[in-house]
Structures are given as C-alpha cells and as structure tokens.
C-alpha cells in the first residue's frame, strides 16, 4: 500500500476527517511502519501488524496462504513464483523484483 491508500483505509474504517487520519499515519510511522516499506511495492500492513504483535506469526501465515490461493486462481504462474519467493513482495530483493517484473511481462 502507498500512504494515500493507508489514509483512505483509516478514513473509511474510522469515519474520521483527514487530519486525524494523518495523525494516525504519523503514529504508525513512529511505531516503525517505514521498516515495512519497499520502494517498488509500498508498505506491507500485514508485516507491520505482525511486527507490532497485532497479529501472530500463524495469523500472518494464514493470511499469506489465503492470498496465495486467490492468486493461484487468477494466475497460476504468478502463484508458482510467489511460492518460491514468498507472498510478501516487500521482503523481495531487487533481483527478485526484476525477475518478477520480467516474468510478469511474459505472463501477459
């Protein structure tokens, strides 16, 4: 997710104005959100939630498995790639991102 996506979700779920949403995002940054950032893919909210202890390791694994199943239904080749490198793209190396983007072009 990008920052504007996070702000959108905060406003959507809390029904607050932009200023309080910005304050929440600032607090998330103080709590380490930036550690879960990848230049190509934005922020991993799941990884942030796991890092902060809001969701357990097993819950994170379950969410990633569910995501992989959805991807498998939509694009089996992409799912196979993610099985090899992981569902959380924010953990991928630059080489993996390059390979993914190259493969993505080939899949379409």
C-alpha positions as CSV (number, residue, x, y, z in Angstrom):
1,X,0.0,0.0,0.0
2,X,1.0,3.6,-0.5
3,X,0.5,6.3,2.1
4,X,-2.7,7.6,0.3
5,X,-4.1,4.1,0.4
6,X,-3.4,3.8,4.1
7,X,-5.1,7.2,4.7
8,X,-8.1,6.1,2.6
9,X,-8.5,3.0,4.7
10,X,-8.1,4.9,8.0
11,X,-10.8,7.3,7.0
12,X,-13.0,4.6,5.6
13,X,-12.9,2.4,8.8
14,X,-12.8,5.1,11.4
15,X,-15.1,7.6,9.7
16,X,-12.8,10.4,10.7
17,X,-11.6,13.5,8.9
18,X,-8.2,13.8,7.1
19,X,-6.4,15.5,9.9
20,X,-7.0,12.7,12.5
21,X,-6.2,10.1,9.8
22,X,-2.9,11.9,9.1
23,X,-2.2,11.8,12.9
24,X,-2.8,8.0,12.9
25,X,-0.5,7.5,10.0
26,X,2.2,9.6,11.8
27,X,1.8,7.4,14.8
28,X,2.1,4.3,12.7
29,X,5.4,5.8,11.3
30,X,6.6,6.4,14.9
31,X,5.8,2.7,15.6
32,X,8.0,1.5,12.7
33,X,5.9,1.5,9.6
34,X,8.8,2.6,7.5
35,X,10.6,-0.7,8.2
36,X,7.9,-2.4,6.3
37,X,8.3,-0.3,3.1
38,X,9.6,-1.4,-0.3
39,X,10.4,1.1,-3.0
40,X,8.5,-0.9,-5.7
41,X,5.6,-2.2,-3.7
42,X,4.9,0.3,-0.9
43,X,4.0,-0.6,2.7
44,X,3.2,-4.1,4.0
45,X,0.5,-3.5,6.5
46,X,0.4,-7.3,7.4
47,X,4.2,-7.2,8.1
48,X,3.7,-4.0,10.2
49,X,0.8,-5.7,12.2
50,X,2.9,-8.8,12.8
51,X,6.0,-6.8,13.8
52,X,3.9,-4.8,16.4
53,X,2.3,-8.0,17.7
54,X,-1.2,-7.1,16.4
55,X,-1.4,-10.4,14.6
56,X,0.5,-13.5,15.4
57,X,3.0,-15.3,13.1
58,X,0.5,-18.0,12.5
59,X,-2.2,-15.5,11.6
60,X,0.2,-13.8,9.2
61,X,1.0,-17.2,7.6
62,X,-2.8,-17.9,7.3
63,X,-3.4,-14.6,5.6
64,X,-0.5,-15.2,3.2
65,X,-1.8,-18.7,2.3
66,X,-5.2,-17.2,1.6
67,X,-3.7,-14.6,-0.6
68,X,-1.7,-17.2,-2.4
69,X,-4.8,-19.3,-3.1
70,X,-6.6,-16.2,-4.6
71,X,-3.5,-15.5,-6.8
72,X,-3.4,-19.2,-7.8
73,X,-7.0,-19.0,-9.0
74,X,-6.3,-15.8,-11.0
75,X,-2.7,-16.5,-12.3
76,X,-1.2,-19.9,-11.6
77,X,2.2,-18.8,-13.0
78,X,2.4,-15.9,-10.6
79,X,1.4,-18.1,-7.7
80,X,4.2,-20.5,-8.5
81,X,6.7,-17.6,-8.5
82,X,5.3,-16.5,-5.1
83,X,5.6,-20.0,-3.7
84,X,9.3,-19.7,-4.5
85,X,9.9,-16.2,-3.2
86,X,7.1,-15.6,-0.8
87,X,3.8,-13.7,-0.9
88,X,5.1,-10.5,0.8
89,X,6.7,-8.6,-2.0
90,X,8.2,-6.1,0.4
91,X,10.7,-8.8,1.5
92,X,11.9,-9.5,-2.0
93,X,15.4,-8.5,-3.1
94,X,15.9,-6.2,-6.1
95,X,17.0,-9.2,-8.2
96,X,13.7,-10.9,-7.3
97,X,11.7,-7.8,-8.2
98,X,13.5,-7.6,-11.5
99,X,12.8,-11.3,-12.2
100,X,9.2,-10.8,-11.2
101,X,8.7,-7.9,-13.5
102,X,10.3,-9.7,-16.3
103,X,8.1,-12.8,-15.7
104,X,5.0,-10.6,-15.4
105,X,5.6,-9.3,-18.9
106,X,5.9,-12.8,-20.1
107,X,2.7,-13.9,-18.4
108,X,0.5,-11.3,-20.1
